[in-house]
Amino acid sequence: MEALYPYAQIIHLILAIIFLGYVFTDLAVISALKNRFDKDTQKKITQILGARSFKIFPITLLFLVLTGGMMMSRFMNLDVGFFESDLQKMLLFKILLVFIIVAGVLSNLFKKFTKREKSKFMKDDFHKLVIVLGVFIVVFAKLMFFV
């Protein structure tokens, strides 16, 4: 697994940029554009973007989790422990934040497949939460190696 670490790290970084870039674009650009059109056009925009993001968002997150797990195994395992160092504690906090995002995405996927209505929070505010958690995850990813 050690030999794969640099490749997992590169893939993880690229996917994180795509993932957070999409969320940022949705919040900063797409949301502003939607409000400038009538309700019918807004609905079409949402459907088109929703279909595209449904293909990209979950797959990107899946591979982010997989590559993150590969990298995590270098710092947390039976040999080196799980709560032994500050790095490991920060990594666990980071993993907790990731699980919040994953739970939200899985909830949205479940709602989509079962054709249930998303909650107001998931429709209006989930991407805001994802961008805030994403920023914390990125900051902690860097801080882990300086503490």
N, C-alpha and C positions, 0 to 999 in steps of 0.2 A: 504493500500500500504506500510505502514511503516514496517509491519511484513515481507514483501517480500524483503525489501531492502538488507539484508545480503545475501540472495540467489541470487538475481540479481547481486550483486557485485561479488560474487564468479564465477558465470557463465560468467559474463562480462570479468573478468580477464583471465579466462581460454581461452575464445574465442579470446581475444586480443593477447594472447601468440601464439595461433594457427595461427591467421591471419598474424601477423607481422613475425612470424617464417617462414611461407610459403614464404612470400615476400623476406625475408632475404635469405632463402635457394635458391630461384630462382635467386637472384642477385649474391650471393657469390659462389654458387656451380654449379647450373644447367647451368648458362650462361657460366661458364668456361669450363664445360664439352662439351657443344654443339660445341664449336669452335674447338674441337679436332677431330671431325668426318667429313666425307665427307657430301656433301649437301643432299644426299638421306637419310642418317642416321640422320642428323640434323632435317630434315623434319619429320621423324618418331618419333623422341624424342619429338619434339614440339607438334605433334598431340596427342601422348599418355599423355603427361603432361597437355596439354590444356584440354583434355577431363576430366581428373581427377580434375584439378583446377576449371573447369566450374561447377562441382558438389559441391565443397567445398567452394570456395571463396565467391560466392554471398550469400549462406545460412549462412555462418559464419558472413558475414557483416550484413545481415538482423537481426540476433539475437544480434549482437553487438549494432546495432541501437536501437532495442527494449529494451534490458536491460539497455542501456545508457539512454533511455527516461524514463524508470521507476526510475532510480536513480536520473535523473535530476529533476523529479517532486518533490523531497524532498527539493531541494534548490531553485527552481524557480517555483513559482505558484502565484495565485492571493492573497494569504495571506501574503507571504513574499516578493513579488515583483519580478522584473526581472533585474533591473539595480541598485539595492540598495547597494550592497556590492562589494568589489573587487573580492570575490569568484564568484559572479554571472557574473561579467564582464569577468573574465578568463574563466568561463564555456561557455559563449557565444562565445568567441574566439575559444575555443576548438570545439564547435559545428560547427562553420564556417569551420574549417579545415576538420572535418568529412564530411561535405556536399561536399567539393571538391572531396574527395575520393569516396563518394557515387555517385556523378555525373559522375565520370570517369568510375566506374563499370557499372552503368546503360547505359552509352554510349557504352561500350564494349558489353554488353548484347544485346542492340538494334542492333548493327552492326552484331553480331553473328546470331541473329534470322532473320534479313533481308538479311543476306548473303552479306553484304557490306564490303568493304575493310576498315580496321582500318587505321587511320592516322599513319605516321611514329613515331610521338611522343607516341602514345598509344602503338605501337608495341615495341618500343625501350626504352622509358624513363618513362612510367607510373609507373612501379614498383619502380623506383628510387624516384619519387615524393612521392609515397605512403610510402616508408620507412622513408623519411625525415619528412613528415607530421605526420606519426605514432610516431616518436621519440618526436616531439613537443607535440603531444597529450598526450603521457605518462608523459612527464616532467610537462606539465601544470596540469595534473590530480593530481600529487603530490604537486606541488606548490600552488594549489588552497587552500589547507588546512593550509598552512604556512604563507600566506600573510594576 
